[in-house]
C-alpha cells in the first residue's frame, strides 16, 4: 500500500490522467462503486450563458470509463453489453456543468439506465458531502428513464459532475452535450491542479463550502475574514465550532469531507500567512458560515516533492494520512 502511494506521489498524482476502476453494484443509484483516485444554479441571467455554435462543438465517442474536462458532444454506442460504466466531468473552480440528454436510444424497460449525479462518487464516498451540498442525496441523482422528456438537462451545483450508465444491447446509444457556465459564487470545488491560489467567499449565506486538493500539498492561508477584524491569535481555541463561523483544514485519503480528519480550525479573522504541509491524498479547506457575515478565506498551495513527503513520514507528522 505504501509503495503504491509513494509511486503515485513521485508521479505527482497527475489528476487528469485518473484511471477508473470498474463500477460494482446492481442499483441505478449506485452507491458502493470501487472507483478510486489512483485507479482511475442557475443564479445568473440567461444572457450570461456561454453558448457554442452547434457546428463548432467538439465531438468524440464517450468511453465506458471516461474523464471529460472539455465542453462538447459525447456519444456512447454499445458494441456489447456494458453494465458498469461511469463518466466523470470537471470544469474550472468558477464554473458549473450542464449535461443534456440527446438522441437517447436505450431500453429502459430492459434495465438500461443513464443517471447524472450532482458531484462525484468514489468508493462509496461523495463529493460534496451530504453536509455540504444544498440538496438531499436523492435529489442529486437524475435518471433519464425516470424523468424522460420532463428533464432532459441537468446542471451541477459545483465544478464536478458524473454520469452512471448501463446498456444491455449492442447498438444502443445516447449522446450527452456538456457545457460549462460561470458560477458567480463558487462553493464546493475540486482543484484540477496541484498548485494555485484561490479565494473562497460566502456572502452572508448559511452554508458550508469546501475546496478539495487531491494531492499532498503545502498550503498557505493568507487571509481569513468574517466581515470584522479583531487582533487575536489566528489559531483556534477549543470550542471553535460553537462560533458558527470558522475555517477547517482537513486531511485524509477519501473525497467525503465529513470523513476526513481535522488538522486545525480557524475562527478569528486575521491577515498573515499560516503555513502547513499535509501529506494526504486529499487536503481540504472547508469554510462553515452562519450567514451573519461575509466570510472570506484566501490561500495558495503547491505540490509536495518526494523528499518533503519522506520528511513528514519520518517526523510522524500527519501519520494518519499514511496509515489510512
C-alpha positions as CSV (number, residue, x, y, z in Angstrom):
1,X,0.0,0.0,0.0
2,X,2.7,2.4,1.0
3,X,4.8,1.5,-2.1
4,X,1.9,2.3,-4.3
5,X,1.2,5.6,-2.6
6,X,4.9,6.6,-2.8
7,X,4.9,5.8,-6.5
8,X,1.8,7.8,-7.1
9,X,3.4,10.7,-5.2
10,X,6.5,10.5,-7.3
11,X,4.4,10.7,-10.4
12,X,2.8,13.8,-8.9
13,X,-0.7,12.4,-8.7
14,X,-1.5,13.8,-12.2
15,X,-5.1,14.2,-11.6
16,X,-6.4,14.5,-15.1
17,X,-4.9,11.1,-16.0
18,X,-7.0,9.3,-13.4
19,X,-7.7,5.7,-14.3
20,X,-11.1,4.5,-13.4
21,X,-11.8,1.0,-12.0
22,X,-14.9,-1.0,-12.9
23,X,-18.1,0.1,-11.1
24,X,-19.8,-2.5,-9.0
25,X,-23.5,-2.6,-7.9
26,X,-26.9,-3.5,-9.2
27,X,-28.9,-0.4,-8.4
28,X,-29.2,2.5,-10.9
29,X,-28.5,4.8,-7.8
30,X,-25.0,3.3,-7.5
31,X,-23.5,3.9,-4.0
32,X,-20.7,1.4,-3.4
33,X,-18.7,1.6,-6.6
34,X,-15.0,0.7,-6.5
35,X,-13.7,3.8,-8.3
36,X,-10.7,5.4,-6.6
37,X,-8.5,8.3,-7.5
38,X,-5.5,6.1,-8.1
39,X,-7.5,3.7,-10.3
40,X,-8.7,5.8,-12.2
41,X,-27.8,27.3,-10.5
42,X,-28.6,28.8,-12.5
43,X,-28.1,32.0,-10.4
44,X,-27.4,34.3,-13.3
45,X,-29.2,36.0,-16.2
46,X,-29.6,33.9,-19.4
47,X,-27.6,36.5,-21.3
48,X,-24.5,35.4,-19.4
49,X,-24.8,31.8,-20.6
50,X,-21.9,30.9,-22.8
51,X,-23.2,29.3,-26.0
52,X,-21.2,27.4,-28.5
53,X,-22.4,27.3,-32.1
54,X,-23.6,23.7,-32.9
55,X,-21.2,23.3,-35.8
56,X,-18.2,24.3,-33.6
57,X,-19.0,21.8,-30.8
58,X,-16.2,19.4,-30.0
59,X,-17.3,15.8,-30.6
60,X,-15.9,12.4,-29.7
61,X,-17.0,9.0,-28.6
62,X,-17.7,8.5,-24.9
63,X,-15.9,5.6,-23.3
64,X,-17.5,3.2,-20.7
65,X,-15.0,4.6,-18.2
66,X,-14.1,8.2,-19.0
67,X,-12.9,11.6,-17.7
68,X,-14.0,14.7,-19.5
69,X,-12.8,18.2,-18.9
70,X,-13.9,20.0,-22.0
71,X,-17.3,21.1,-23.5
72,X,-18.7,19.1,-26.4
73,X,-20.9,16.3,-27.5
74,X,-20.0,12.8,-26.4
75,X,-21.7,9.8,-27.9
76,X,-21.7,6.3,-26.4
77,X,-22.6,3.3,-28.7
78,X,-22.5,-0.1,-27.1
79,X,-20.6,-2.8,-29.1
80,X,-21.6,-5.3,-26.4
81,X,-23.4,-5.2,-23.1
82,X,-21.9,-2.6,-20.8
83,X,-23.3,-3.0,-17.4
84,X,-21.0,-0.8,-15.2
85,X,-20.0,2.5,-16.8
86,X,-19.2,6.0,-15.5
87,X,-18.0,9.3,-16.9
88,X,-16.5,12.0,-14.7
89,X,-16.9,15.6,-15.8
90,X,-14.8,18.5,-14.5
91,X,-14.7,22.3,-15.0
92,X,-12.8,25.2,-13.6
93,X,-13.4,26.2,-10.0
94,X,-15.7,29.1,-11.0
95,X,-17.8,27.0,-13.3
96,X,-20.7,24.6,-13.1
97,X,-21.6,21.9,-15.6
98,X,-24.8,21.2,-17.6
99,X,-25.4,17.8,-19.1
100,X,-28.1,17.5,-21.8
101,X,-29.5,14.2,-23.0
102,X,-29.6,13.9,-26.8
103,X,-30.6,11.2,-29.2
104,X,-31.2,8.6,-26.5
105,X,-31.8,5.1,-27.8
106,X,-31.8,2.7,-24.8
107,X,-34.2,0.1,-23.4
108,X,-35.4,1.5,-20.0
109,X,-37.8,-1.4,-19.6
110,X,-35.0,-3.9,-20.1
111,X,-32.9,-2.5,-17.3
112,X,-30.8,0.2,-19.2
113,X,-30.3,3.5,-17.4
114,X,-28.4,6.8,-17.7
115,X,-28.1,8.7,-14.4
116,X,-26.5,12.1,-13.8
117,X,-25.1,12.7,-10.3
118,X,-24.6,16.2,-9.0
119,X,-21.0,15.7,-7.8
120,X,-18.6,12.7,-7.8
121,X,-18.8,9.3,-6.2
122,X,-15.7,7.2,-5.5
123,X,-15.6,4.0,-3.5
124,X,-19.0,4.9,-1.9
125,X,-17.9,8.4,-0.9
126,X,-19.5,11.5,-2.3
127,X,-18.2,15.0,-3.1
128,X,-19.6,17.3,-1.9
129,X,-20.6,15.5,1.2
130,X,-24.2,15.4,2.3
131,X,-23.3,18.0,5.0
132,X,-22.0,20.5,2.4
133,X,-24.4,20.0,-0.6
134,X,-27.6,22.1,-0.8
135,X,-29.7,19.2,-2.0
136,X,-30.6,15.9,-0.2
137,X,-28.8,12.9,-1.7
138,X,-31.8,11.5,-3.6
139,X,-32.3,14.8,-5.4
140,X,-28.7,14.7,-6.7
141,X,-29.5,11.7,-8.9
142,X,-31.4,12.4,-12.1
143,X,-32.3,9.3,-14.0
144,X,-33.2,9.6,-17.7
145,X,-35.6,6.6,-17.5
146,X,-37.4,8.1,-14.6
147,X,-37.6,11.7,-15.8
148,X,-37.7,11.1,-19.6
149,X,-38.6,14.2,-21.6
150,X,-39.6,16.0,-18.4
151,X,-36.0,16.8,-17.6
152,X,-33.5,16.4,-20.5
153,X,-31.0,18.9,-19.0
154,X,-29.2,18.7,-15.6
155,X,-27.0,21.3,-14.1
156,X,-24.4,20.7,-11.3
157,X,-24.1,22.7,-8.2
158,X,-20.2,22.8,-8.4
159,X,-17.4,22.2,-10.9
160,X,-17.8,18.4,-11.0
161,X,-20.5,16.0,-12.1
162,X,-20.7,12.4,-13.3
163,X,-22.9,10.0,-15.3
164,X,-23.5,6.4,-14.5
165,X,-24.9,4.2,-17.3
166,X,-25.8,0.6,-18.0
167,X,-26.6,-0.7,-21.5
168,X,-27.6,-4.3,-22.2
169,X,-28.0,-4.4,-26.0
170,X,-25.3,-3.9,-28.7
171,X,-26.2,-1.0,-30.9
172,X,-28.0,1.0,-28.2
173,X,-26.6,4.6,-27.9
174,X,-27.0,8.0,-26.5
175,X,-25.4,11.4,-26.8
176,X,-24.6,13.9,-24.0
177,X,-24.0,17.6,-24.6
178,X,-21.7,19.0,-21.9
179,X,-21.4,22.8,-21.4
180,X,-19.7,24.9,-18.7
181,X,-21.3,28.0,-17.2
182,X,-19.9,30.8,-15.0
183,X,-20.7,30.4,-11.3
184,X,-20.8,33.8,-9.6
185,X,-20.4,32.3,-6.1
186,X,-18.5,29.0,-6.3
187,X,-18.8,26.9,-3.2
188,X,-17.6,23.3,-3.4
189,X,-14.6,22.8,-5.7
190,X,-12.2,20.0,-6.7
191,X,-9.0,21.5,-7.9
192,X,-7.7,20.4,-11.3
193,X,-4.2,21.4,-10.5
194,X,-1.7,20.5,-7.7
195,X,-0.7,24.2,-7.3
196,X,-2.5,27.5,-7.5
197,X,-4.3,30.1,-5.3
198,X,-7.9,30.7,-4.5
199,X,-10.3,32.9,-2.6
200,X,-13.5,31.4,-1.2
201,X,-16.3,33.8,-0.4
202,X,-19.7,33.1,1.3
203,X,-21.9,36.2,1.0
204,X,-24.0,36.1,4.2
205,X,-25.4,32.7,3.5
206,X,-25.8,29.8,6.0
207,X,-23.9,27.1,4.2
208,X,-20.6,25.1,4.1
209,X,-18.1,25.3,1.3
210,X,-15.1,23.1,0.6
211,X,-12.1,23.4,-1.7
212,X,-10.6,19.9,-2.3
213,X,-7.0,19.4,-3.5
214,X,-6.4,15.8,-4.3
215,X,-2.7,15.9,-3.8
216,X,-0.3,16.1,-0.9
217,X,0.5,19.9,-0.7
218,X,1.9,22.7,1.3
219,X,-0.9,25.2,1.9
220,X,-0.6,28.9,2.9
221,X,-3.7,30.6,4.3
222,X,-3.1,34.3,3.9
223,X,-6.4,35.8,5.0
224,X,-9.5,34.8,6.9
225,X,-12.2,37.4,7.4
226,X,-15.6,37.3,9.0
227,X,-16.6,40.8,8.0
228,X,-14.9,42.3,11.1
229,X,-11.4,42.4,12.4
230,X,-10.0,41.5,15.9
231,X,-6.4,41.5,16.9
232,X,-6.4,38.0,18.3
233,X,-4.2,35.0,17.6
234,X,-5.1,33.3,14.4
235,X,-5.1,29.8,15.7
236,X,-8.3,28.4,17.1
237,X,-9.2,27.9,20.7
238,X,-11.2,24.9,22.0
239,X,-14.8,25.3,21.0
240,X,-14.2,27.0,17.6
241,X,-17.1,25.1,16.1
242,X,-19.5,26.8,18.6
243,X,-18.7,30.2,17.0
244,X,-20.7,29.2,13.9
245,X,-18.2,30.8,11.5
246,X,-14.8,29.1,11.1
247,X,-12.4,27.5,8.6
248,X,-11.2,24.0,8.9
249,X,-8.1,22.3,7.4
250,X,-8.9,18.6,6.8
251,X,-6.8,15.7,5.5
252,X,-7.3,12.1,4.5
253,X,-7.4,9.7,1.6
254,X,-11.1,9.9,0.6
255,X,-13.3,12.5,-1.1
256,X,-16.0,12.8,1.5
257,X,-15.1,15.8,3.7
258,X,-17.3,14.5,6.6
259,X,-15.0,11.5,6.8
260,X,-11.7,13.4,6.7
261,X,-9.7,14.2,9.9
262,X,-9.4,17.8,11.2
263,X,-5.9,19.2,11.2
264,X,-6.7,22.7,12.5
265,X,-9.6,25.1,12.9
266,X,-9.5,28.9,12.5
267,X,-12.3,31.1,13.8
268,X,-10.6,34.5,14.4
269,X,-10.2,37.0,11.5
270,X,-6.6,37.6,10.5
271,X,-4.3,38.7,7.8
272,X,-0.9,37.0,7.5
273,X,0.3,33.6,6.4
274,X,-0.4,30.3,8.1
275,X,1.8,27.5,6.6
276,X,1.1,23.8,6.7
277,X,2.5,20.8,4.9
278,X,-0.1,18.0,4.6
279,X,1.0,14.6,3.2
280,X,-2.5,13.3,2.5
281,X,-4.1,12.3,-0.8
282,X,-6.8,14.9,-0.2
283,X,-6.3,18.3,1.5
284,X,-9.4,20.3,2.1
285,X,-10.1,23.9,3.1
286,X,-13.6,24.0,4.4
287,X,-15.5,27.1,5.5
288,X,-18.5,27.0,7.7
289,X,-20.7,30.1,7.7
290,X,-23.6,31.0,10.0
291,X,-24.8,33.6,7.4
292,X,-24.2,36.5,9.8
293,X,-21.1,37.7,8.0
294,X,-19.5,37.9,4.6
295,X,-16.9,35.1,5.1
296,X,-13.7,35.1,3.1
297,X,-10.6,32.9,3.1
298,X,-7.6,33.2,0.7
299,X,-5.0,30.6,0.3
300,X,-2.3,29.2,-2.1
301,X,-1.0,25.7,-2.4
302,X,1.8,23.7,-4.1
303,X,2.6,20.0,-4.6
304,X,5.0,18.5,-2.0
305,X,8.0,16.8,-3.5
306,X,9.1,13.2,-2.6
307,X,11.8,14.5,-0.1
308,X,9.2,16.6,1.7
309,X,6.9,13.7,1.9
310,X,9.6,11.5,3.3
311,X,10.4,14.1,6.0
312,X,6.8,14.3,7.0
313,X,6.7,10.5,7.4
314,X,9.9,10.4,9.4
315,X,8.7,13.1,11.7
316,X,5.5,11.2,12.2
317,X,3.5,14.2,11.1
318,X,0.0,13.6,9.7
319,X,0.7,9.9,10.1
320,X,-3.0,9.2,9.8
321,X,-2.6,10.0,6.1
322,X,-0.2,7.2,5.5
323,X,-2.0,4.7,7.7
324,X,-5.5,5.1,6.2
